[in-house]
Amino acid sequence: PVSLDLITCTDKAFHDAGKGNPVYLGIKGNHLCLFCAEIQGQPTLQLKVSG
């Protein structure tokens, strides 16, 4: 099992005051986070190294 954490997205391009603050779902202790990307026209969850 893993522990999850919320990581604030600081990229101003994704901020929309009407929608709230965007976050990544982080995986504690692994420096990884989940994000949604469009792949072949479909939203798909991907893992990436968090900075």
PDB file with SEQRES, HELIX, SHEET and CRYST1 records, atoms N, CA, C and O in Angstrom:
SEQRES   1 A   51  PRO VAL SER LEU ASP LEU ILE THR CYS THR ASP LYS ALA          
SEQRES   2 A   51  PHE HIS ASP ALA GLY LYS GLY ASN PRO VAL TYR LEU GLY          
SEQRES   3 A   51  ILE LYS GLY ASN HIS LEU CYS LEU PHE CYS ALA GLU ILE          
SEQRES   4 A   51  GLN GLY GLN PRO THR LEU GLN LEU LYS VAL SER GLY              
HELIX    1 AA1 LYS A   12  PHE A   14  5                                   3    
SHEET    1 AA1 4 LEU A   4  THR A   8  0                                        
SHEET    2 AA1 4 VAL A  23  ILE A  27 -1                                        
SHEET    3 AA1 4 LEU A  32  ILE A  39 -1                                        
SHEET    4 AA1 4 GLN A  42  VAL A  49 -1                                        
CRYST1    1.000    1.000    1.000  90.00  90.00  90.00 P 1           1          
ATOM      1  N   PRO A   1       0.820  -1.202   0.000  1.00  0.00           N  
ATOM      2  CA  PRO A   1       0.000   0.000   0.000  1.00  0.00           C  
ATOM      3  C   PRO A   1       0.860   1.260   0.000  1.00  0.00           C  
ATOM      4  O   PRO A   1       2.001   1.244   0.464  1.00  0.00           O  
ATOM      5  N   VAL A   2       0.315   2.332  -0.514  1.00  0.00           N  
ATOM      6  CA  VAL A   2       1.005   3.619  -0.545  1.00  0.00           C  
ATOM      7  C   VAL A   2       0.155   4.671   0.154  1.00  0.00           C  
ATOM      8  O   VAL A   2      -1.055   4.505   0.312  1.00  0.00           O  
ATOM      9  N   SER A   3       0.801   5.753   0.570  1.00  0.00           N  
ATOM     10  CA  SER A   3       0.097   6.905   1.139  1.00  0.00           C  
ATOM     11  C   SER A   3       0.038   7.998   0.089  1.00  0.00           C  
ATOM     12  O   SER A   3       1.007   8.227  -0.634  1.00  0.00           O  
ATOM     13  N   LEU A   4      -1.092   8.668   0.006  1.00  0.00           N  
ATOM     14  CA  LEU A   4      -1.276   9.730  -0.977  1.00  0.00           C  
ATOM     15  C   LEU A   4      -1.244  11.085  -0.299  1.00  0.00           C  
ATOM     16  O   LEU A   4      -1.544  11.207   0.889  1.00  0.00           O  
ATOM     17  N   ASP A   5      -0.876  12.104  -1.068  1.00  0.00           N  
ATOM     18  CA  ASP A   5      -0.773  13.462  -0.556  1.00  0.00           C  
ATOM     19  C   ASP A   5      -1.220  14.428  -1.644  1.00  0.00           C  
ATOM     20  O   ASP A   5      -1.064  14.135  -2.829  1.00  0.00           O  
ATOM     21  N   LEU A   6      -1.772  15.572  -1.262  1.00  0.00           N  
ATOM     22  CA  LEU A   6      -2.133  16.611  -2.223  1.00  0.00           C  
ATOM     23  C   LEU A   6      -0.964  17.565  -2.396  1.00  0.00           C  
ATOM     24  O   LEU A   6      -0.410  18.061  -1.414  1.00  0.00           O  
ATOM     25  N   ILE A   7      -0.584  17.824  -3.653  1.00  0.00           N  
ATOM     26  CA  ILE A   7       0.519  18.723  -3.975  1.00  0.00           C  
ATOM     27  C   ILE A   7      -0.064  19.880  -4.780  1.00  0.00           C  
ATOM     28  O   ILE A   7      -0.686  19.657  -5.819  1.00  0.00           O  
ATOM     29  N   THR A   8       0.127  21.103  -4.318  1.00  0.00           N  
ATOM     30  CA  THR A   8      -0.407  22.277  -5.000  1.00  0.00           C  
ATOM     31  C   THR A   8       0.276  22.481  -6.349  1.00  0.00           C  
ATOM     32  O   THR A   8       1.502  22.418  -6.448  1.00  0.00           O  
ATOM     33  N   CYS A   9      -0.515  22.723  -7.375  1.00  0.00           N  
ATOM     34  CA  CYS A   9       0.008  23.053  -8.698  1.00  0.00           C  
ATOM     35  C   CYS A   9       0.312  24.549  -8.711  1.00  0.00           C  
ATOM     36  O   CYS A   9      -0.591  25.360  -8.505  1.00  0.00           O  
ATOM     37  N   THR A  10       1.558  24.923  -8.947  1.00  0.00           N  
ATOM     38  CA  THR A  10       1.952  26.333  -8.929  1.00  0.00           C  
ATOM     39  C   THR A  10       2.037  26.944 -10.326  1.00  0.00           C  
ATOM     40  O   THR A  10       2.403  28.111 -10.460  1.00  0.00           O  
ATOM     41  N   ASP A  11       1.711  26.187 -11.358  1.00  0.00           N  
ATOM     42  CA  ASP A  11       1.752  26.687 -12.730  1.00  0.00           C  
ATOM     43  C   ASP A  11       0.560  27.612 -12.968  1.00  0.00           C  
ATOM     44  O   ASP A  11      -0.585  27.160 -12.967  1.00  0.00           O  
ATOM     45  N   LYS A  12       0.823  28.901 -13.173  1.00  0.00           N  
ATOM     46  CA  LYS A  12      -0.235  29.906 -13.343  1.00  0.00           C  
ATOM     47  C   LYS A  12      -1.110  29.629 -14.567  1.00  0.00           C  
ATOM     48  O   LYS A  12      -2.252  30.086 -14.612  1.00  0.00           O  
ATOM     49  N   ALA A  13      -0.605  28.897 -15.553  1.00  0.00           N  
ATOM     50  CA  ALA A  13      -1.377  28.605 -16.756  1.00  0.00           C  
ATOM     51  C   ALA A  13      -2.600  27.741 -16.452  1.00  0.00           C  
ATOM     52  O   ALA A  13      -3.569  27.759 -17.211  1.00  0.00           O  
ATOM     53  N   PHE A  14      -2.568  26.987 -15.356  1.00  0.00           N  
ATOM     54  CA  PHE A  14      -3.668  26.097 -15.012  1.00  0.00           C  
ATOM     55  C   PHE A  14      -4.590  26.669 -13.944  1.00  0.00           C  
ATOM     56  O   PHE A  14      -5.574  26.028 -13.575  1.00  0.00           O  
ATOM     57  N   HIS A  15      -4.288  27.868 -13.438  1.00  0.00           N  
ATOM     58  CA  HIS A  15      -5.090  28.447 -12.359  1.00  0.00           C  
ATOM     59  C   HIS A  15      -6.320  29.156 -12.920  1.00  0.00           C  
ATOM     60  O   HIS A  15      -6.216  29.972 -13.836  1.00  0.00           O  
ATOM     61  N   ASP A  16      -7.466  28.840 -12.369  1.00  0.00           N  
ATOM     62  CA  ASP A  16      -8.726  29.485 -12.730  1.00  0.00           C  
ATOM     63  C   ASP A  16      -9.463  29.772 -11.428  1.00  0.00           C  
ATOM     64  O   ASP A  16      -9.946  28.850 -10.770  1.00  0.00           O  
ATOM     65  N   ALA A  17      -9.551  31.042 -11.055  1.00  0.00           N  
ATOM     66  CA  ALA A  17     -10.143  31.427  -9.771  1.00  0.00           C  
ATOM     67  C   ALA A  17     -11.562  30.891  -9.608  1.00  0.00           C  
ATOM     68  O   ALA A  17     -11.992  30.616  -8.487  1.00  0.00           O  
ATOM     69  N   GLY A  18     -12.284  30.741 -10.696  1.00  0.00           N  
ATOM     70  CA  GLY A  18     -13.647  30.228 -10.625  1.00  0.00           C  
ATOM     71  C   GLY A  18     -13.736  28.746 -10.328  1.00  0.00           C  
ATOM     72  O   GLY A  18     -14.786  28.257  -9.909  1.00  0.00           O  
ATOM     73  N   LYS A  19     -12.637  28.019 -10.543  1.00  0.00           N  
ATOM     74  CA  LYS A  19     -12.638  26.568 -10.338  1.00  0.00           C  
ATOM     75  C   LYS A  19     -11.861  26.140  -9.103  1.00  0.00           C  
ATOM     76  O   LYS A  19     -11.830  24.951  -8.783  1.00  0.00           O  
ATOM     77  N   GLY A  20     -11.236  27.074  -8.403  1.00  0.00           N  
ATOM     78  CA  GLY A  20     -10.464  26.716  -7.215  1.00  0.00           C  
ATOM     79  C   GLY A  20      -8.999  26.487  -7.537  1.00  0.00           C  
ATOM     80  O   GLY A  20      -8.525  26.870  -8.607  1.00  0.00           O  
ATOM     81  N   ASN A  21      -8.283  25.862  -6.613  1.00  0.00           N  
ATOM     82  CA  ASN A  21      -6.850  25.644  -6.764  1.00  0.00           C  
ATOM     83  C   ASN A  21      -6.559  24.240  -7.286  1.00  0.00           C  
ATOM     84  O   ASN A  21      -6.965  23.256  -6.666  1.00  0.00           O  
ATOM     85  N   PRO A  22      -5.862  24.134  -8.420  1.00  0.00           N  
ATOM     86  CA  PRO A  22      -5.539  22.806  -8.943  1.00  0.00           C  
ATOM     87  C   PRO A  22      -4.481  22.119  -8.081  1.00  0.00           C  
ATOM     88  O   PRO A  22      -3.584  22.771  -7.549  1.00  0.00           O  
ATOM     89  N   VAL A  23      -4.594  20.808  -7.950  1.00  0.00           N  
ATOM     90  CA  VAL A  23      -3.635  20.022  -7.175  1.00  0.00           C  
ATOM     91  C   VAL A  23      -3.264  18.759  -7.944  1.00  0.00           C  
ATOM     92  O   VAL A  23      -4.007  18.297  -8.810  1.00  0.00           O  
ATOM     93  N   TYR A  24      -2.108  18.219  -7.609  1.00  0.00           N  
ATOM     94  CA  TYR A  24      -1.699  16.896  -8.067  1.00  0.00           C  
ATOM     95  C   TYR A  24      -1.960  15.926  -6.933  1.00  0.00           C  
ATOM     96  O   TYR A  24      -1.908  16.318  -5.767  1.00  0.00           O  
ATOM     97  N   LEU A  25      -2.237  14.683  -7.240  1.00  0.00           N  
ATOM     98  CA  LEU A  25      -2.342  13.642  -6.238  1.00  0.00           C  
ATOM     99  C   LEU A  25      -0.974  12.980  -6.153  1.00  0.00           C  
ATOM    100  O   LEU A  25      -0.576  12.244  -7.055  1.00  0.00           O  
ATOM    101  N   GLY A  26      -0.255  13.244  -5.061  1.00  0.00           N  
ATOM    102  CA  GLY A  26       1.106  12.749  -4.903  1.00  0.00           C  
ATOM    103  C   GLY A  26       1.160  11.409  -4.196  1.00  0.00           C  
ATOM    104  O   GLY A  26       0.260  11.063  -3.431  1.00  0.00           O  
ATOM    105  N   ILE A  27       2.217  10.660  -4.455  1.00  0.00           N  
ATOM    106  CA  ILE A  27       2.469   9.385  -3.785  1.00  0.00           C  
ATOM    107  C   ILE A  27       3.625   9.613  -2.832  1.00  0.00           C  
ATOM    108  O   ILE A  27       4.767   9.789  -3.257  1.00  0.00           O  
ATOM    109  N   LYS A  28       3.323   9.608  -1.526  1.00  0.00           N  
ATOM    110  CA  LYS A  28       4.325   9.933  -0.507  1.00  0.00           C  
ATOM    111  C   LYS A  28       5.507   8.977  -0.555  1.00  0.00           C  
ATOM    112  O   LYS A  28       5.349   7.771  -0.743  1.00  0.00           O  
ATOM    113  N   GLY A  29       6.706   9.552  -0.379  1.00  0.00           N  
ATOM    114  CA  GLY A  29       7.928   8.768  -0.284  1.00  0.00           C  
ATOM    115  C   GLY A  29       8.502   8.302  -1.603  1.00  0.00           C  
ATOM    116  O   GLY A  29       9.575   7.699  -1.618  1.00  0.00           O  
ATOM    117  N   ASN A  30       7.827   8.560  -2.712  1.00  0.00           N  
ATOM    118  CA  ASN A  30       8.313   8.095  -4.015  1.00  0.00           C  
ATOM    119  C   ASN A  30       8.584   9.224  -4.993  1.00  0.00           C  
ATOM    120  O   ASN A  30       9.032   8.964  -6.110  1.00  0.00           O  
ATOM    121  N   HIS A  31       8.328  10.474  -4.609  1.00  0.00           N  
ATOM    122  CA  HIS A  31       8.510  11.640  -5.484  1.00  0.00           C  
ATOM    123  C   HIS A  31       7.772  11.464  -6.806  1.00  0.00           C  
ATOM    124  O   HIS A  31       8.280  11.831  -7.866  1.00  0.00           O  
ATOM    125  N   LEU A  32       6.574  10.902  -6.733  1.00  0.00           N  
ATOM    126  CA  LEU A  32       5.739  10.715  -7.911  1.00  0.00           C  
ATOM    127  C   LEU A  32       4.386  11.371  -7.684  1.00  0.00           C  
ATOM    128  O   LEU A  32       3.927  11.502  -6.549  1.00  0.00           O  
ATOM    129  N   CYS A  33       3.755  11.782  -8.779  1.00  0.00           N  
ATOM    130  CA  CYS A  33       2.392  12.296  -8.678  1.00  0.00           C  
ATOM    131  C   CYS A  33       1.600  11.843  -9.895  1.00  0.00           C  
ATOM    132  O   CYS A  33       2.164  11.532 -10.944  1.00  0.00           O  
ATOM    133  N   LEU A  34       0.289  11.813  -9.734  1.00  0.00           N  
ATOM    134  CA  LEU A  34      -0.619  11.474 -10.818  1.00  0.00           C  
ATOM    135  C   LEU A  34      -1.098  12.761 -11.476  1.00  0.00           C  
ATOM    136  O   LEU A  34      -1.352  13.753 -10.793  1.00  0.00           O  
ATOM    137  N   PHE A  35      -1.218  12.748 -12.784  1.00  0.00           N  
ATOM    138  CA  PHE A  35      -1.796  13.883 -13.493  1.00  0.00           C  
ATOM    139  C   PHE A  35      -2.565  13.353 -14.689  1.00  0.00           C  
ATOM    140  O   PHE A  35      -2.326  12.235 -15.146  1.00  0.00           O  
ATOM    141  N   CYS A  36      -3.472  14.145 -15.184  1.00  0.00           N  
ATOM    142  CA  CYS A  36      -4.300  13.741 -16.305  1.00  0.00           C  
ATOM    143  C   CYS A  36      -3.727  14.328 -17.592  1.00  0.00           C  
ATOM    144  O   CYS A  36      -3.462  15.527 -17.672  1.00  0.00           O  
ATOM    145  N   ALA A  37      -3.541  13.479 -18.590  1.00  0.00           N  
ATOM    146  CA  ALA A  37      -3.047  13.914 -19.897  1.00  0.00           C  
ATOM    147  C   ALA A  37      -4.000  13.388 -20.969  1.00  0.00           C  
ATOM    148  O   ALA A  37      -4.650  12.359 -20.785  1.00  0.00           O  
ATOM    149  N   GLU A  38      -4.074  14.100 -22.078  1.00  0.00           N  
ATOM    150  CA  GLU A  38      -4.898  13.624 -23.181  1.00  0.00           C  
ATOM    151  C   GLU A  38      -4.039  12.745 -24.082  1.00  0.00           C  
ATOM    152  O   GLU A  38      -3.050  13.208 -24.651  1.00  0.00           O  
ATOM    153  N   ILE A  39      -4.417  11.488 -24.207  1.00  0.00           N  
ATOM    154  CA  ILE A  39      -3.694  10.534 -25.049  1.00  0.00           C  
ATOM    155  C   ILE A  39      -4.696   9.930 -26.021  1.00  0.00           C  
ATOM    156  O   ILE A  39      -5.687   9.326 -25.610  1.00  0.00           O  
ATOM    157  N   GLN A  40      -4.435  10.094 -27.297  1.00  0.00           N  
ATOM    158  CA  GLN A  40      -5.323   9.638 -28.366  1.00  0.00           C  
ATOM    159  C   GLN A  40      -6.756  10.127 -28.144  1.00  0.00           C  
ATOM    160  O   GLN A  40      -7.720   9.394 -28.364  1.00  0.00           O  
ATOM    161  N   GLY A  41      -6.872  11.395 -27.699  1.00  0.00           N  
ATOM    162  CA  GLY A  41      -8.172  12.015 -27.522  1.00  0.00           C  
ATOM    163  C   GLY A  41      -8.906  11.637 -26.250  1.00  0.00           C  
ATOM    164  O   GLY A  41     -10.045  12.059 -26.049  1.00  0.00           O  
ATOM    165  N   GLN A  42      -8.277  10.848 -25.385  1.00  0.00           N  
ATOM    166  CA  GLN A  42      -8.921  10.404 -24.151  1.00  0.00           C  
ATOM    167  C   GLN A  42      -8.144  10.889 -22.934  1.00  0.00           C  
ATOM    168  O   GLN A  42      -6.914  10.838 -22.941  1.00  0.00           O  
ATOM    169  N   PRO A  43      -8.828  11.361 -21.879  1.00  0.00           N  
ATOM    170  CA  PRO A  43      -8.127  11.719 -20.641  1.00  0.00           C  
ATOM    171  C   PRO A  43      -7.574  10.450 -19.992  1.00  0.00           C  
ATOM    172  O   PRO A  43      -8.292   9.465 -19.819  1.00  0.00           O  
ATOM    173  N   THR A  44      -6.292  10.489 -19.637  1.00  0.00           N  
ATOM    174  CA  THR A  44      -5.611   9.311 -19.103  1.00  0.00           C  
ATOM    175  C   THR A  44      -4.733   9.707 -17.927  1.00  0.00           C  
ATOM    176  O   THR A  44      -3.984  10.680 -18.013  1.00  0.00           O  
ATOM    177  N   LEU A  45      -4.816   8.960 -16.823  1.00  0.00           N  
ATOM    178  CA  LEU A  45      -3.943   9.224 -15.683  1.00  0.00           C  
ATOM    179  C   LEU A  45      -2.531   8.755 -15.990  1.00  0.00           C  
ATOM    180  O   LEU A  45      -2.325   7.654 -16.501  1.00  0.00           O  
ATOM    181  N   GLN A  46      -1.558   9.606 -15.670  1.00  0.00           N  
ATOM    182  CA  GLN A  46      -0.148   9.307 -15.890  1.00  0.00           C  
ATOM    183  C   GLN A  46       0.616   9.547 -14.595  1.00  0.00           C  
ATOM    184  O   GLN A  46       0.172  10.320 -13.746  1.00  0.00           O  
ATOM    185  N   LEU A  47       1.755   8.892 -14.439  1.00  0.00           N  
ATOM    186  CA  LEU A  47       2.667   9.143 -13.320  1.00  0.00           C  
ATOM    187  C   LEU A  47       3.805  10.010 -13.810  1.00  0.00           C  
ATOM    188  O   LEU A  47       4.307   9.817 -14.917  1.00  0.00           O  
ATOM    189  N   LYS A  48       4.219  10.975 -12.985  1.00  0.00           N  
ATOM    190  CA  LYS A  48       5.413  11.741 -13.325  1.00  0.00           C  
ATOM    191  C   LYS A  48       6.188  12.043 -12.054  1.00  0.00           C  
ATOM    192  O   LYS A  48       5.629  12.046 -10.957  1.00  0.00           O  
ATOM    193  N   VAL A  49       7.479  12.295 -12.214  1.00  0.00           N  
ATOM    194  CA  VAL A  49       8.328  12.650 -11.086  1.00  0.00           C  
ATOM    195  C   VAL A  49       7.957  14.049 -10.638  1.00  0.00           C  
ATOM    196  O   VAL A  49       7.910  14.970 -11.454  1.00  0.00           O  
ATOM    197  N   SER A  50       7.693  14.220  -9.349  1.00  0.00           N  
ATOM    198  CA  SER A  50       7.346  15.543  -8.830  1.00  0.00           C  
ATOM    199  C   SER A  50       8.614  16.278  -8.444  1.00  0.00           C  
ATOM    200  O   SER A  50       9.569  15.681  -7.947  1.00  0.00           O  
ATOM    201  N   GLY A  51       8.610  17.582  -8.679  1.00  0.00           N  
ATOM    202  CA  GLY A  51       9.788  18.396  -8.426  1.00  0.00           C  
ATOM    203  C   GLY A  51       9.767  18.904  -7.067  1.00  0.00           C  
ATOM    204  O   GLY A  51      10.684  19.618  -6.661  1.00  0.00           O  
TER     205      GLY A  51                                                      
END                                                                             
